[in-house]
Each structure stands twice: as structure tokens, then as C-alpha cells.
Amino acid sequence: MFEDSLVDSGGKLKTNSKYWVWATLCLNLGILAVMIILPLLYPEALPKTAMTAMLTAPPPPPPPPPPPPPAAVVHQIKVVEVNDAMTVPKIPKKISMEKEEATPPPPSTSIAGMQGMAGGSANGIPGGMFGGAGSGPPVVVKAAPPPKPVGPARISAGVIAGNILEKTTPVYPPIAKQAHVQGAVVLHAIIGKDGRIQNLSVVSGNAMLTQSAIDAVKSWRYKPYLLNGEPTEVDTTVTVNFSFGGG
């Protein structure tokens, strides 16, 4: 039956299938080219949402969290209990200048497994550290020399009068004699370390007599006044008496 239905063309029948394959391929390529080229020539034809999604950059990643703050450093304060043995005694107002003989230190003691120092106390604190029992001889403090006076030393006229070496008698002014003027002239004097007059000024006295008193006292010479064994300047007063019976 099947053998009867088979027809042998003998090369007479021809097909056009290869042409349809090429035509279909060209049609598909053309459609694909149109779909690619058309958006490039007319970009406004594309949906805006798609363009925005294509052109918008992704958001940046969030910044890293800040580092934790450094831990605060807590300084612990050590409280030291002070007992009676560690109390510093009061310093006496007067220091004894007598030298005491040194006494031998007492034997060392052992407290709570610790060997105490010579002259130590019950708490293991050396007694000599705070001036307690067993301390050495007291320190003799040498008194400081008195400070040198600044400027001339103030000496009374009676004391400095005993140091006069050369004394010139003042000349009685003739005009004062004619006017019967007499009295005392008090001069303020600065005597140098060499005993010579350095400065004179009038404290009181009649104007007719002051110049003659100044001229005479200028030439006076004194023995140097010693203060703490050293010559020093003297601030004093000099009194010159004028009278008709003699100066």
C-alpha cells in the first residue's frame, strides 16, 4: 500500500525552500536594525522612567560609624592615715645654744617581723626623723650677723663731739658785734667714713652768724666712727656758740 503511494519524481520536482530561508533572515535582521537605530535617532521616543533609571547614578554608600570615644582615665587617690606617732612636734620659739653630750642609741627592736631602726618608735618610724626620743644632739644655730645699716648712722651731737680731732674757732662777724647779735647756730652735718665733713645745712640760728659757723665747721675733722668694727658715715648736728665773751 505504502509502496504504491510513493512517487519517484526522478528529479523533476523542485522546491523553493532555500529562498524563503534567506528572505526570513533578511526580514528579521531589518526589524532588529530598526529597533536598535530608532532609539538612537529619536531618544525622546523612549520612556522617561527608563531613561532616568539608566542615567541616575546609584546613591553613595553610607559613611562608616564614628569610632567610640576613648575611655576616661580614673586616677585613684591613695588616702594615708596619719597616726599620733607621725605627727610633727611644734618647733620651739627659742633654740638652746648649749651643746649636749651625745647619748648612745637604744638597742634595736623588732615589731611585726620587721627589725626597727635605732631610736625607732613603736610604729617603726625612726624617732630621730621627727625629733622624738633617741635623736642626736640638737643642732646649734649660729646667729646671723646684724644687717649693715643703709645710709649714715644717726649719732647724737654729744657723742660725736668726743671724736673731734681738729676744731677751728669761728670768726665773729664784725657786723654781728656792732649789732650786739649773739647766740647759737645749729648745723646739720654729714660726716664721712674718713672723719671729714661732707655736707652742712643750717637748722637754726641768726642769719648774721650762720655763714661764719659754716666756714669754720667745714674744716673740722673727726675720728672715724666705728659701727660693728667698720667705719661708717654719721648723721649728726653741730652747735656753734657766738658770744661776746668768746665762741
BAFI-3210 file (N, C-alpha, C; in Angstrom, 3 decimals, decimal comma, padded with zeros to 6 digits):
// residues 247
n [1|2|3|4|5|6|7|8|9|10|11|12|13|14|15|16|17|18|19|20|21|22|23|24|25|26|27|28|29|30|31|32|33|34|35|36|37|38|39|40|41|42|43|44|45|46|47|48|49|50|51|52|53|54|55|56|57|58|59|60|61|62|63|64|65|66|67|68|69|70|71|72|73|74|75|76|77|78|79|80|81|82|83|84|85|86|87|88|89|90|91|92|93|94|95|96|97|98|99|100|101|102|103|104|105|106|107|108|109|110|111|112|113|114|115|116|117|118|119|120|121|122|123|124|125|126|127|128|129|130|131|132|133|134|135|136|137|138|139|140|141|142|143|144|145|146|147|148|149|150|151|152|153|154|155|156|157|158|159|160|161|162|163|164|165|166|167|168|169|170|171|172|173|174|175|176|177|178|179|180|181|182|183|184|185|186|187|188|189|190|191|192|193|194|195|196|197|198|199|200|201|202|203|204|205|206|207|208|209|210|211|212|213|214|215|216|217|218|219|220|221|222|223|224|225|226|227|228|229|230|231|232|233|234|235|236|237|238|239|240|241|242|243|244|245|246|247]
n.u [000,828|001,822|003,926|002,762|001,921|004,171|005,928|008,166|009,916|012,047|013,784|012,446|010,714|010,930|011,946|011,292|012,353|014,839|015,006|013,006|014,093|016,269|014,935|013,378|015,391|016,613|014,468|014,135|016,611|016,411|014,272|015,425|017,556|016,174|014,972|017,197|018,474|016,504|015,950|018,338|018,267|015,931|015,729|013,781|011,606|011,790|010,732|010,485|010,909|012,500|014,809|015,599|016,191|018,340|020,259|020,601|022,798|023,735|022,948|025,463|027,382|026,552|028,310|030,998|030,447|031,230|034,296|034,367|034,321|037,348|038,092|037,623|040,285|040,695|042,014|043,197|043,103|045,223|044,636|046,254|046,487|047,119|048,784|049,277|051,974|053,204|052,869|054,171|056,132|055,736|057,780|060,134|060,150|062,480|065,820|067,990|071,284|073,172|075,474|074,802|075,772|076,327|074,145|074,227|072,552|069,428|068,943|068,079|064,731|062,289|059,370|056,358|057,608|059,481|062,614|063,345|064,690|067,517|066,633|064,013|060,374|057,292|055,775|057,521|058,765|061,569|062,751|064,458|063,773|061,656|062,440|062,011|062,271|065,553|066,913|069,703|072,231|071,120|070,945|073,162|072,434|073,884|073,861|072,852|074,824|074,132|072,315|073,925|073,737|071,788|072,811|073,862|074,717|072,687|073,796|074,113|074,751|076,307|077,740|079,249|080,798|082,908|084,706|086,140|088,964|090,321|089,560|088,285|088,104|085,297|085,067|084,030|081,540|082,030|079,850|077,875|078,834|078,701|075,991|075,351|074,678|074,255|074,459|073,437|074,271|072,862|073,823|073,189|074,963|076,822|079,067|081,824|083,239|085,944|086,097|085,800|083,955|081,166|078,747|076,803|074,174|071,929|070,171|069,094|069,463|070,930|070,911|073,119|075,179|075,356|076,844|079,512|079,714|079,351|081,619|083,666|083,091|083,325|086,019|086,531|087,656|087,060|087,467|087,195|084,026|083,182|081,190|080,043|082,656|083,506|084,272|081,888|079,459|078,199|075,332|074,545|074,303|075,751|076,645|077,341|078,467|078,084|079,327|079,946|081,896|083,562|083,790]
n.v [-001,214|001,263|001,358|001,797|004,371|005,977|008,140|008,479|011,067|011,496|013,549|015,614|017,207|020,319|022,489|025,584|026,265|027,186|029,861|031,077|030,862|032,630|035,016|035,293|035,554|037,975|039,705|039,577|040,580|043,185|044,198|044,054|045,829|048,221|048,504|048,957|051,240|053,192|054,207|055,552|057,605|058,971|059,816|060,846|059,364|057,189|055,770|057,968|057,182|054,914|056,068|057,762|055,896|054,677|056,750|057,863|057,899|055,393|055,730|056,966|054,863|054,600|056,610|055,330|054,299|056,592|056,354|054,854|056,926|057,628|055,819|057,242|058,116|057,124|058,358|057,023|058,052|057,724|057,322|058,140|057,172|059,058|058,651|059,163|058,900|059,859|062,567|065,789|067,439|070,673|073,487|074,822|078,175|079,348|078,453|076,237|077,014|075,498|072,867|069,529|066,399|063,571|060,831|057,256|055,320|053,554|049,947|048,094|047,252|044,719|044,612|043,210|041,395|042,982|044,524|047,093|050,417|052,037|053,895|053,958|054,124|052,774|052,296|051,738|053,961|055,967|057,597|059,740|061,008|062,807|064,252|062,906|060,626|059,365|060,834|062,645|064,994|068,397|070,710|073,322|076,564|079,141|082,522|084,969|087,643|091,059|093,101|095,362|098,880|100,995|103,825|106,890|106,610|107,527|109,672|111,168|114,656|115,078|112,648|112,450|114,667|113,974|112,786|114,663|115,782|117,920|121,283|124,247|127,594|129,641|132,791|135,806|137,634|141,034|142,766|141,544|141,878|144,642|144,987|143,756|141,029|137,759|134,224|130,812|128,692|126,116|123,380|121,002|118,086|115,889|113,422|111,903|108,565|108,911|110,821|113,471|116,501|116,265|117,393|120,264|121,989|124,597|124,512|126,087|129,491|132,826|134,857|136,489|135,131|132,557|131,991|132,361|130,324|128,073|128,237|127,751|125,182|123,536|122,937|121,246|118,182|114,760|111,791|108,637|107,120|104,043|101,289|098,227|097,482|098,605|101,482|104,101|106,299|109,286|110,840|113,788|116,606|119,850|122,286|125,674|128,211|131,674|134,397|137,381|137,016|135,071|132,453]
n.w [000,000|000,957|-000,701|-003,119|-002,862|-002,936|-004,953|-007,398|-008,347|-009,868|-010,167|-011,225|-009,741|-008,048|-005,284|-003,417|-000,969|000,057|-000,702|000,745|003,299|003,231|002,761|005,070|007,010|006,274|006,673|009,464|010,382|009,431|010,948|013,486|013,195|012,826|015,338|016,905|015,814|015,754|018,505|018,879|017,046|017,688|020,693|022,383|022,114|023,765|026,895|029,698|032,303|032,051|030,932|033,035|034,997|033,765|033,558|036,116|038,797|041,142|044,665|047,012|049,197|052,733|055,255|057,296|060,708|063,487|065,419|068,669|071,704|073,599|076,537|079,754|081,912|085,121|087,992|090,864|094,188|096,798|100,138|103,031|106,280|109,152|112,082|115,637|116,076|113,808|113,819|113,520|115,867|117,486|116,648|118,826|120,150|121,122|120,656|122,093|122,957|124,144|124,122|124,072|125,433|123,430|123,514|123,737|121,233|121,769|121,982|119,013|118,039|117,316|115,502|114,573|112,828|111,564|111,632|113,745|113,462|114,992|117,792|117,044|116,873|118,260|116,012|114,030|112,921|112,625|115,533|115,463|113,162|113,450|115,591|118,004|120,805|121,336|119,449|117,999|119,213|119,729|117,003|116,734|116,139|114,478|115,194|112,871|111,566|112,404|110,079|107,831|108,283|106,196|104,609|106,352|109,848|112,582|114,956|118,131|118,963|121,267|121,571|119,200|119,474|121,084|119,356|117,975|116,234|114,990|115,385|114,335|115,371|115,003|113,252|114,667|113,209|112,242|111,760|113,212|115,779|116,047|115,968|118,249|118,274|119,290|120,118|119,466|116,736|114,986|113,130|110,575|109,937|107,802|108,264|106,796|106,174|106,521|108,438|107,750|107,011|104,979|104,177|104,931|106,522|107,518|110,524|112,602|113,801|113,900|110,977|110,562|111,685|110,696|108,292|109,018|110,935|109,325|107,627|109,467|110,565|108,364|108,104|110,199|111,692|112,306|114,306|112,675|112,873|114,303|113,532|114,385|114,163|111,760|109,778|109,396|107,886|109,394|110,681|112,075|114,384|114,723|117,024|117,217|119,218|119,666|121,340|123,197|125,062|124,082|121,604]
ca.u [000,000|002,718|004,767|002,023|001,773|005,442|006,077|009,549|009,865|013,115|014,482|011,637|010,071|011,871|011,402|011,790|012,550|016,055|014,740|012,238|015,010|017,039|014,030|013,007|016,574|016,784|013,395|014,422|017,738|015,944|013,495|016,359|018,314|015,277|014,783|018,436|018,824|015,443|016,164|019,476|017,894|014,839|015,759|012,614|010,560|011,927|010,044|011,316|011,261|013,634|015,996|016,036|016,812|019,632|021,219|020,780|023,831|023,255|023,347|026,727|027,184|026,558|029,635|031,194|030,119|032,402|034,917|033,882|035,197|038,291|037,643|038,214|041,254|040,343|043,173|042,828|043,830|045,510|044,488|047,173|046,067|048,193|048,586|049,929|053,437|053,694|052,603|055,396|056,003|055,896|059,151|060,223|060,463|063,872|066,684|069,038|072,633|074,076|075,815|074,577|076,592|075,591|073,822|074,216|071,193|068,906|069,024|067,019|063,608|061,637|057,920|055,587|058,523|060,378|063,622|063,278|065,930|067,944|065,880|062,721|059,190|056,507|055,217|058,598|059,255|062,709|062,451|065,270|063,236|060,782|062,928|061,489|063,253|066,662|067,532|071,060|072,328|070,448|071,778|073,439|072,219|074,697|073,087|073,334|075,271|073,118|072,487|074,597|072,788|071,767|072,934|074,609|074,185|072,232|074,553|073,823|075,829|077,205|078,632|080,192|081,718|084,102|085,591|086,751|090,432|090,724|088,417|088,621|087,214|084,679|085,336|082,815|081,334|082,033|078,522|077,090|079,292|078,165|074,550|075,227|073,975|074,954|073,577|073,927|073,910|072,792|074,045|073,037|076,222|077,079|080,498|082,177|083,968|087,283|086,019|085,715|082,605|080,747|077,596|076,351|072,978|071,542|068,937|068,592|070,499|070,811|071,478|074,418|076,184|075,352|077,906|080,769|079,696|079,548|083,013|084,543|082,824|083,770|087,400|086,663|087,975|086,676|087,960|086,159|083,114|083,143|079,933|080,331|084,061|083,782|083,964|080,601|079,076|077,471|074,350|074,501|074,185|076,879|076,203|078,409|078,004|078,698|079,086|080,988|082,953|084,368|082,953]
ca.v [000,000|002,434|001,330|002,357|005,828|006,640|008,533|008,839|012,195|011,362|014,847|016,568|018,147|021,300|023,238|026,963|026,466|027,959|031,281|031,553|030,986|033,890|036,150|035,422|036,047|039,407|040,451|039,638|041,499|044,552|044,620|044,248|047,069|049,355|048,622|049,485|052,568|054,162|054,952|056,449|058,783|059,665|059,374|061,278|058,359|056,200|056,171|058,784|056,410|054,058|056,932|058,220|054,760|054,391|057,843|058,220|057,086|054,813|056,556|056,517|054,055|055,436|056,708|054,374|054,896|057,195|055,473|055,115|057,840|056,926|055,639|058,213|057,547|057,447|058,308|056,687|058,799|056,872|058,043|057,622|057,523|059,616|058,361|060,102|058,797|060,592|063,993|066,561|068,325|072,100|073,983|075,777|079,547|079,599|077,305|076,162|077,160|074,637|071,637|068,379|065,233|062,577|059,609|056,091|054,958|052,338|048,763|047,989|046,395|044,038|044,734|042,604|040,754|043,969|044,986|048,551|051,180|052,555|055,093|053,930|054,165|051,545|052,133|051,507|055,224|056,405|058,743|060,905|061,685|063,899|064,873|062,222|060,023|058,725|061,702|063,092|066,283|069,474|071,480|074,667|077,542|080,339|083,738|085,732|088,985|092,095|093,710|096,650|099,988|101,653|105,262|107,316|106,261|108,700|109,779|112,433|115,656|114,903|111,505|112,719|115,748|113,371|112,282|115,779|115,813|119,282|122,179|125,639|128,541|130,539|134,233|136,553|138,653|142,412|143,389|140,973|142,523|146,003|144,887|143,035|139,772|136,576|133,057|129,528|128,284|124,656|122,919|119,569|117,696|114,511|113,163|110,724|107,493|109,382|111,807|114,838|116,998|116,119|118,243|121,109|122,793|125,363|124,108|127,280|130,472|134,162|134,895|137,161|134,239|131,210|131,785|132,195|128,995|127,076|128,282|127,158|123,740|122,817|122,499|120,340|116,794|113,848|110,414|107,812|106,441|102,612|100,594|096,805|097,356|099,167|102,922|104,380|107,702|109,743|111,915|114,413|118,063|120,578|123,555|126,699|129,319|133,010|135,289|138,425|136,546|134,049|131,491]
ca.w [000,000|001,000|-001,891|-004,248|-002,722|-003,184|-006,349|-007,708|-009,275|-010,860|-010,314|-011,957|-008,825|-007,476|-004,137|-003,219|000,488|000,374|-000,896|001,900|004,464|003,104|002,896|006,500|007,730|005,981|007,323|010,903|010,582|009,222|012,126|014,600|012,964|013,070|016,779|017,514|015,299|016,032|019,776|018,781|016,271|018,378|022,111|023,129|021,987|024,826|028,150|030,593|033,510|031,722|030,781|034,366|035,685|033,135|033,737|037,534|039,462|042,411|045,829|047,615|050,422|053,956|055,875|058,413|062,032|064,159|066,419|070,047|072,454|074,485|077,925|080,689|082,845|086,507|088,883|092,227|095,216|097,954|101,400|104,041|107,632|109,971|113,495|116,558|116,018|112,653|113,989|113,701|117,038|117,251|116,749|119,953|119,766|121,474|120,402|123,120|122,418|124,889|123,440|124,922|125,142|122,664|124,253|122,835|120,815|122,406|121,102|118,011|118,401|116,195|115,638|113,468|111,883|110,949|112,568|113,857|113,420|116,291|118,162|116,380|117,714|118,225|114,676|113,077|112,379|113,436|116,398|115,086|111,975|113,868|116,816|119,168|121,692|120,670|118,450|118,311|119,899|118,979|116,091|117,229|115,074|114,667|114,937|111,726|111,951|112,131|108,763|107,795|108,111|104,903|104,781|107,543|111,169|113,337|116,205|118,818|118,923|122,414|121,349|118,123|119,883|121,666|118,302|117,241|116,224|114,625|115,528|114,019|116,047|114,023|113,362|114,998|112,177|112,806|111,712|114,313|117,009|116,098|116,251|119,521|117,993|119,786|120,230|118,948|115,375|114,904|111,755|110,298|109,300|107,390|108,414|106,015|106,847|106,838|109,506|107,224|106,777|103,589|103,859|106,036|106,279|108,698|111,188|113,279|114,124|113,305|109,640|110,584|112,266|110,082|107,314|109,750|111,540|108,265|107,175|110,477|110,759|107,180|108,272|111,339|111,350|113,368|114,256|112,028|113,802|114,012|113,805|114,178|113,804|110,445|109,689|108,776|107,824|110,583|110,528|113,399|114,407|115,335|117,575|117,337|120,097|119,478|122,476|123,284|125,934|123,391|120,902]
c.u [000,848|003,608|004,053|001,919|003,037|005,574|007,501|009,506|010,931|013,809|013,696|010,993|011,139|011,184|012,028|012,078|013,781|015,834|013,938|013,112|015,773|016,122|013,623|014,167|016,769|015,717|013,664|015,581|017,306|015,161|014,411|017,148|017,451|015,098|016,032|018,674|017,775|015,629|017,353|019,119|016,815|014,820|014,524|011,478|010,633|011,159|010,999|011,744|012,459|014,905|016,515|016,732|018,178|020,671|021,483|021,794|023,282|023,715|024,644|026,457|027,231|027,954|029,774|030,868|031,374|032,994|034,398|034,828|036,137|037,755|038,357|039,113|040,912|041,579|042,683|043,717|043,985|045,475|045,377|046,704|047,284|047,869|049,353|051,435|054,006|053,450|053,909|055,235|056,225|057,343|059,207|060,638|061,932|064,668|067,811|070,402|073,635|074,269|075,673|075,465|075,730|075,382|073,787|072,796|070,740|068,984|067,826|065,967|062,988|060,139|057,292|056,515|059,472|061,345|063,604|064,648|066,252|067,214|064,522|061,584|058,425|055,927|056,288|059,138|060,418|062,357|063,239|064,725|062,403|061,213|062,399|062,607|064,330|067,311|068,889|071,046|071,663|071,443|071,932|073,349|073,019|073,885|073,710|073,786|074,210|073,364|073,158|073,581|072,914|071,791|073,695|073,911|073,851|072,900|074,266|075,035|076,797|078,190|079,678|081,159|082,986|085,075|086,276|088,268|090,945|089,481|088,888|087,600|086,607|085,021|084,019|082,616|081,288|080,650|077,642|077,513|078,703|076,666|074,288|074,379|074,839|073,937|074,219|073,397|073,971|072,858|073,799|074,233|076,194|078,595|080,805|082,928|085,382|087,278|085,925|084,252|082,291|079,610|077,182|075,111|072,555|070,209|068,290|069,769|070,273|071,519|072,835|075,534|076,319|076,520|079,256|080,839|079,947|081,000|083,952|084,345|083,273|085,175|087,594|086,920|087,681|087,402|086,860|085,325|082,971|081,793|080,137|081,753|084,429|083,438|082,653|080,342|078,174|076,559|074,142|074,270|075,387|076,357|077,414|077,831|078,816|078,303|080,224|082,119|083,843|083,453|083,103]
c.v [001,244|002,475|001,952|003,868|006,583|006,925|008,956|009,914|012,090|012,661|015,865|017,601|019,044|022,074|024,607|027,269|027,299|029,457|031,858|031,692|032,296|035,095|036,373|035,995|037,535|040,239|040,613|040,607|042,943|045,065|044,904|045,539|048,291|049,574|049,204|050,927|053,592|054,863|055,908|057,718|059,598|059,219|059,806|060,276|057,310|056,655|056,921|058,017|055,518|054,863|057,389|057,108|054,459|055,454|058,185|057,282|056,522|055,671|056,023|055,705|054,955|055,486|055,720|055,053|055,481|056,238|055,796|056,044|057,065|056,865|056,623|057,482|058,025|057,249|058,046|057,434|057,909|057,709|057,365|058,100|057,962|059,321|059,350|060,058|059,587|062,081|064,717|067,480|069,774|072,512|074,978|077,148|079,887|078,317|077,325|076,188|076,269|073,339|070,473|067,227|064,187|061,330|058,436|055,729|053,697|051,165|048,716|047,006|045,814|044,047|044,148|042,049|041,696|044,450|046,495|049,175|051,692|053,847|055,124|053,946|052,864|051,281|051,941|052,758|055,678|057,634|059,958|061,647|062,884|064,490|064,218|061,655|059,353|059,589|062,169|064,425|067,378|070,246|072,895|075,628|078,794|081,565|084,511|087,113|090,019|092,740|095,075|097,770|100,602|103,163|105,615|106,893|107,536|108,692|111,154|113,357|115,478|113,774|111,837|113,835|115,188|112,838|113,405|115,707|117,214|120,166|123,607|126,559|129,494|132,006|134,942|137,631|140,051|143,038|142,855|141,577|143,916|145,979|144,182|141,763|138,629|135,428|131,818|129,290|126,760|124,257|121,410|119,134|116,214|114,327|111,856|109,682|107,907|110,453|113,238|115,194|116,885|117,064|118,994|121,863|123,429|124,827|125,318|128,194|131,783|134,189|135,579|136,236|132,915|130,993|131,596|130,820|127,912|127,048|127,623|125,650|122,928|122,246|121,554|118,911|115,917|112,510|109,547|107,065|104,982|102,041|099,140|096,599|097,944|100,649|103,141|105,874|108,032|110,890|112,523|115,908|118,650|121,939|124,476|127,869|130,573|133,865|136,291|137,979|135,504|133,027|130,093]
c.w [000,000|-000,214|-003,075|-004,175|-002,989|-004,651|-006,553|-008,772|-010,321|-011,140|-011,022|-011,029|-008,178|-006,349|-004,035|-001,745|000,798|000,188|000,257|003,151|004,413|003,264|004,347|007,318|007,494|006,658|008,823|011,213|010,410|010,421|013,311|014,437|013,227|014,561|017,478|017,104|015,681|017,390|019,726|018,022|016,962|019,854|022,884|023,041|023,086|026,065|029,086|031,827|033,249|031,575|032,124|035,126|035,105|033,451|035,198|038,183|040,758|043,594|046,445|048,870|051,661|054,583|057,020|059,744|062,692|065,179|067,815|070,795|073,365|075,906|078,839|081,679|084,248|087,363|090,310|093,207|096,437|099,221|102,435|105,396|108,444|111,424|114,350|116,441|114,856|112,755|114,281|114,902|116,651|117,459|117,900|119,460|120,042|121,291|121,418|122,456|123,137|124,129|124,407|124,502|124,431|123,493|123,299|122,462|121,510|121,462|120,168|118,467|117,158|116,435|114,401|112,411|111,201|112,007|112,577|113,812|114,807|116,587|117,534|117,382|117,562|116,848|113,622|112,444|113,239|114,243|116,017|113,901|112,357|115,194|118,055|120,013|120,864|119,608|118,922|119,016|119,079|118,133|116,628|116,059|115,399|114,283|113,783|112,184|111,625|110,786|108,870|107,578|106,729|105,131|106,052|108,837|111,933|114,716|116,815|118,788|120,083|122,214|120,304|118,491|120,509|120,633|117,525|117,383|115,929|114,654|115,314|114,682|115,023|114,313|113,632|113,940|112,789|112,801|112,828|115,645|117,147|116,436|117,566|119,354|118,502|119,907|119,614|117,537|115,329|113,427|111,675|109,465|108,944|107,409|107,695|106,821|107,222|107,925|109,031|106,951|105,289|103,212|105,112|105,598|107,599|109,222|111,861|113,577|113,409|111,966|109,604|111,044|111,515|109,123|107,980|110,411|110,496|107,813|108,180|110,569|109,548|107,337|109,460|110,835|112,560|113,213|113,633|113,066|113,365|114,441|113,395|113,671|112,460|110,450|108,939|108,773|109,008|110,194|111,913|113,259|115,136|115,791|117,784|118,121|119,800|120,697|122,543|124,193|125,278|122,772|121,474]
res [m|f|e|d|s|l|v|d|s|g|g|k|l|k|t|n|s|k|y|w|v|w|a|t|l|c|l|n|l|g|i|l|a|v|m|i|i|l|p|l|l|y|p|e|a|l|p|k|t|a|m|t|a|m|l|t|a|p|p|p|p|p|p|p|p|p|p|p|p|p|a|a|v|v|h|q|i|k|v|v|e|v|n|d|a|m|t|v|p|k|i|p|k|k|i|s|m|e|k|e|e|a|t|p|p|p|p|s|t|s|i|a|g|m|q|g|m|a|g|g|s|a|n|g|i|p|g|g|m|f|g|g|a|g|s|g|p|p|v|v|v|k|a|a|p|p|p|k|p|v|g|p|a|r|i|s|a|g|v|i|a|g|n|i|l|e|k|t|t|p|v|y|p|p|i|a|k|q|a|h|v|q|g|a|v|v|l|h|a|i|i|g|k|d|g|r|i|q|n|l|s|v|v|s|g|n|a|m|l|t|q|s|a|i|d|a|v|k|s|w|r|y|k|p|y|l|l|n|g|e|p|t|e|v|d|t|t|v|t|v|n|f|s|f|g|g|g]
***
